[in-house]
Amino acid sequence: MYQTDPPLSPRVTLPTMYVLPSENPQDPASPDEFHIYQPRLLGDTFRPPTYPQKQVFVASN
């Protein structure tokens, strides 16, 4: 993929969970084995410098 001018929005260029392949070909909508680790990784590493940690909320479905 190449860069456009002006750059495209990440909403247009990044894949969604519906585009990425599933671990289970019989059920393409099922989450893969790493699904549980992704929200934990986000919660453990997301530390915005301008907000106190008590004001940060990370959720997943």
C-alpha positions in Angstrom: 0.0 0.0 0.0 1.3 3.5 -0.7 0.8 6.8 1.0 -1.8 9.2 -0.4 -1.8 13.0 -0.2 -3.5 13.8 2.0 -3.1 10.6 4.1 -6.2 8.4 4.4 -7.9 8.0 7.8 -6.9 4.9 9.8 -10.7 4.0 9.8 -10.3 3.5 6.0 -6.9 1.8 6.0 -6.7 -0.5 9.0 -8.4 -3.9 9.0 -11.3 -4.7 11.3 -11.9 -7.9 13.2 -14.3 -8.9 10.4 -11.6 -8.7 7.8 -8.9 -10.6 9.6 -8.9 -14.4 9.3 -10.2 -16.5 12.1 -8.4 -19.3 13.8 -11.5 -21.5 13.2 -12.4 -21.7 9.5 -15.7 -23.3 10.4 -16.8 -20.3 12.4 -15.1 -17.2 10.9 -16.8 -14.8 13.5 -15.3 -16.6 16.5 -12.4 -14.9 18.3 -8.9 -16.4 18.1 -6.8 -17.7 21.0 -5.2 -14.3 21.6 -8.5 -12.5 22.0 -8.4 -12.5 25.8 -4.8 -11.1 25.8 -5.4 -8.1 23.6 -7.6 -6.1 26.0 -5.2 -7.0 28.9 -2.3 -5.7 26.9 -4.1 -2.5 26.1 -5.0 -2.0 29.8 -1.5 -2.7 31.0 0.3 -0.5 28.5 -2.1 2.4 27.9 -0.9 5.2 30.1 -1.8 8.6 28.7 0.5 11.2 30.3 -2.2 13.9 30.7 -4.7 11.8 32.7 -4.4 10.3 36.1 -4.7 6.5 36.0 -7.9 6.6 38.0 -9.6 8.5 35.0 -8.6 5.9 32.4 -11.1 3.2 31.5 -10.3 0.4 29.1 -13.1 -2.0 28.0 -13.7 -4.7 25.4 -16.5 -6.9 24.2 
